[in-house]
Amino acid sequence: MTQESGDTIRDLLDPSAASLSLKEVLQCVMLEWGGPAGLARGLKLDYDSNPAGSSNRIRITSDIVRGLQQVDSTDEDEAVDVEDLKALAKQIMEEEHAKESV
């Protein structure tokens, strides 16, 4: 671990010394992942590399759904219905569980 990485981790863990905002950290993470498209490609590769119904696939799916629930959309046309997301997540997890049972 580099000195800079160690300092960053310490800053994140010590609120009194925090010099980075979460937004800055997320911007850097997204840059390293190649932006939203790069992150999506990485998640898809991880999803596909795990067996159907596996806990990793379910975790990836539920994390994506949780992220979508956090979207704060001010455009009514783009608003996400939480109940629709929950139903979709339940359907996906049931399908994955059924695949695992076969």
N, C-alpha and C positions, 0 to 999 in steps of 0.2 A: 504494500500500500504506500502510495506517495505521501509526502508531507501534506500536500494540498488536499488529498482525499481524506486524510486523517483529521485535518482541521475542519473540513466541511462536515464530516460525520459528528465531530465534537460540537460544532455550532448547532447542528440540527437537534442534538440530544440535550443541549444546555440552553433552555429558553432565555436565560439572562444574558448569554453571549451570542444569541442567534443573530447572524448578520445576513442570512439568506432567507428570502421568503419562499414559501412552498411553490408559488407561481414560478419563481426563477428556477427552482430545482426541476419542476415539471417541464419548463421550456428546454432546459439542458438535456433532460432525459429524452424528450421528443426529438431533439436534434440528433442525438446519438443513435436513435432508432430509425432515423430517416423520415421523420415526420409521421403524421397519422397513417399514411399509406404503408410506410415501413413497419410501423407497429402492428397494423392489421395483417400484413404478410407474415410477420413473426408469429402472431397469435394463431393464424390459420395453419402454419407449418407445425406448431406445437400441437394444435388440435388434431390435425391429420395424423401425426406421428403416434398418437395414443389410441389404444383400442376402443371400440365403440362401448359406451356405457361406463368407461373408466372414470375414476374420481377426478382425474386431471381434466378430462373433457367436460365434465359437469362443472368443475370449478371455473374453467375458462368461460363457459356459457353464462354461469351465474355472475361472474365478475363483469362481463360485458353488459348484462341486463342491469346490474347495479349501477354501472357507469351511466347507462342511458337514463336511469331514474334520476341521476344527479344533474342531468342537462337542464339548464335554466333557460328555456326558450321564451322569448317575449313575443314571438310570432305565433298567433293562434293556429295558423295552418301547419306549423311545425311542432306544435305541442305534443308531448308524449303522454299517452294515457297510461298511468301506472298499472291499472287493472289489466289492460291489454298486455303490458310487459310481463306481469306476473303470470297471466294465462299462457303466454308464449313460452316463458321459461319453464313452466310446469309441463307443457306439451313436449318441449325438447328433452327435458330430463326423463320423462316417461318413455319417450322413443329410445333414448340412449340406454335406459335400464332394460327395456325390452330386447334391444340388440345384445346386451350383455348376457341375458338369460338364455339366448338361443345357442 
